[in-house]
Amino acid sequence: MKFLPTTSYLLLTPKEVAERSTGGIILPQSAIDTTMLNQGQIEALGPFAPDQFKVGMTVLFKQHTEYRMQIDEEKKILVNSDDVILYGAD
């Protein structure tokens, strides 16, 4: 089933966070930068999302403003477009 966000929400696929450094050292969860956890790629847009957002863009959003969930065994993030602080295309 395909889910679409309402109003100005964005449905994101979270960015994978590397659990090893470039030198091969395993990083503990406490050492992972929290900004890396607040990134995602836009999968779907709500009908009132601002025009600057497009499917496929990577966004960085404010901490503790997201709803994390699992849909069809895939991790997803729902965030209001007002909580996005940086965006760009890959």
Helices and strands as residue ranges (DSSP letters): E 9-14, G 29-31, H 34-37, E 39-45, E 58-61, E 67-71, E 74-80, G 81-83, E 84-88
